[in-house]
Amino acid sequence: MTERRILYLVRHGRADHATRTFRDTPRGPTFDPPLDEVGREQARLLARRLLRLDPQPAVVACSPLRRALDTVAPYAEAAAVQVQVVEDLAEAHLGEWERLTFEEILAADEEVVERLRNQEAIWQRAPGGERLPEFRARVGRAIEGLLAAHPAGDVLVVAHGGVINAYLGPILGIDHEMFFLPENTSLNSVVVEGERRRVRFLNDVLHLTDPELFEAPAPEPPREAASG
């Protein structure tokens, strides 16, 4: 019988977009900010939730970009697990847009503004940006490679909103690039049964909205010794 297991896909916490730092990748220089103060708190609450997963993931993998590494760090430290950094889990490369703020992108292209107003994807308009087929192919190879290399147990991946869309879109038969906006530190999950993939849950942020659900259980009081 084929084992049923879960693939967890987590988006990073809120990034500090005022920090204009970059990282060299095979696709070119990529915007690489750390988490801001809110993002660090989101990562802390995410870690508390992940520690309550039963069973714990058999493998933890992460994008090489700092906002993802910062997000997984509190959980990895608390759970004493080693994180596998996978280059192909990095966010889609946006070409000339990598060095622009979101506000600068909107100011430079009125059509981008109109597309946003009408729920149309914009990232494929980035000059010199990574194309959707290539992006989906590298993300698919990375995640399926992790599943193949670890055939037993659940798999946890911490990455980016675009990466989550790139993997889930083909499973759901969605052709366009972006079909939902994952919240920061949202938990998204896929049921893995052999070659079959089924989306299980999307955009779950209960650890942010209802953190009391994931508090560590209180230790049991010591039992009194029986009198002789």
N, C-alpha and C positions, 0 to 999 in steps of 0.2 A: 504494500500500500504506500502511495506517495505521501511523504510528510507534509503537513500543513504548517506553514510558518508565516511570520509577519516581517515585512520590510517597512521600517519607519523612516520617513523623510521629513527632516526638520529644517525650517528656514532659520537663518541667523537672527540674532537680536538687532535692535535698532542701532544703526551705524552713526558714527560721528562724521557727518558729511562736511564739517568745517575743516577737517584734517585732510589736506590734499596730498596724500601719500600714494605711491604707485609701486607695483610689483611687476617685474619682467615675467612674461609667460610665453609659451610657444606661439601665441597669437599676437603678441605685442604687449607694450606697457598697459597695465590694467589698474584701474582705481582700486586702492586697497586700504580703506580706513579701518580703524579699530571700532569697537563698540563705544557708544556714549554712556553716560551715567544710567539712563533709562535702560539701555540695552544690557548693561551689566546686571541690573536687577532682574530683567527678564531671564537672563541666562541662569541666575541663581535659582529662580523659581522653576525654570525648566529642569535644572539638575535635581531638585527635590522631587519633581514628578517622575523623572526617569529612574530615580532610585527605587521607586515603588513599582516599576514594571515587574511582572512575574510571568514568565521567567525573564531574567536579565538578557540583553542582547549577547549573542555569541561573538559578534564583531562590531566595532565602532569605527566608522570611516568619516572623513571630513574633507571638504574643499581646502586648498592651500591658502585661501585668502584669509586675511587676519580677522575679519568680522565673524567668519565661521569658526576659526580656531578659538577665538575668545569665547564664543558661545558654548562650545563643547567642553572647554577647560574645567569649569566647576564640577560638571558631572564626572569627567574622567578622573579628576583628583579624588573626589569623594568615593567613587567606585573602584579606584585603583586599577583602571583599565588602560591599556595602551591604545592610542588612536592611530589608525592607518590614514595617512594623508595621501589623497589621490588627486593628481594634477588635473585629470579630466572632469573632476567635479566642480571646477571653477565656473563662475558665472559666464554667460555669453559675453564675448568681446564686442564692444560697441564702436570700434574704430575711432574715428575723429571725435565721437561724443565722449570717449573715456575721460577727456581732460575738461569737460564742461560740467557745470552744475545743472541740475534739473531745470532751474529757472533760466539759465542761459540757453538750454536746448529749446525751451518753449518760446523764448524771445526771438530766436533765430528762424523759426519756421511756424508760420500761422497755421499751416495745414496740420501740424502735429497737435496744436491746441484743439482744432476741430475734431480730430480723430479721438482725442481723449474725451471730449464732450459726448461723443457718440459711441463710446465703448468699442473703439477700434484700436487694435494693437499698433504701437508706434516704433518698436525697437528695430524692426527690419528696414526702417528708413535711415538708420545710422550710416553715414558715409564710411565705407570700408569696414563695416561691421561683419561679424560672423553670420553666415546665412543659416536659416532654420534647418535645412536637411543635415548640414554638417554638425550643427550644434546638437540636434537630437541624436545623431549617430554617435558622437563621442560620449554624451551622457549615457545613452543606452549601453554602450560598450563598458563604461566604467561600472555602472550599477549591476548589469548582468554578470560582469566579471567577478564582482564581489560575491554575488549569490552563488556562482559556480565554484568559486574558491572556498566557500564556506557552506557546504550543502546541508549542514545540520544547524538548527538554531535560528533565532531571529537576527536581523541585521539592522543597524541604526546608521543612517547617513545624515550628516549635518552639512547643509549646502545653502542654496539660494532659491529665490522665487522662480527665476527663469529655469533653473535646473529641474525643480519639481514639476513645472509645466511641461518641460521638454520630455520628461520620462512618462508622465501620466497621460499626456495628450494622445499618443498612439494607442495606449491601452483603451481609452475611451472613444477612439475613432474620431478625434478632433484634429482637423487639418491646420487650423490657424495657430499662430505662435503662442498667444497668451490667452487663456480662457478663464483664469481666476487669479486673484491677487492674494497670495498667502500672507497671513499676518506674521509679524516678527515672532519667532520661536514657536510658530504653530506646528502641531504634530499632525502629519498626514500619513496614512498607512495603506499598505497593499497586502492582500492575501496572496501568498506564493504557494502554488501546488504544482510541482513538476514544472512544465512549461507554461502553465496557466497563470495569469495575473488578474486579480480582481481588486478594484479600488474599494477600500473598506471605510475610510474616514478621511474627511478633508477639513483643513483649517481649524483644528481643535486647539483652543487656547484656554481651556479650563484652568490650567495652572496659573493663568494671569487673572481670570475673572472670578474664580472660586478657589483661591490657593489653599484654603483650609482643608480641601479634599485630599491634599497630598502632604499634610503634616506627618512627620514621623510619629509612629505610635508611641504613647507614653510607656516608659519602662514599668514592668510589674513591680509592685512593692515587695520587699523581701518577706519571705514566710517566717513566721515565728517558729522557733524550735519547739518541738513537742516536749512537754514536761515529763520527767521520769517518775 
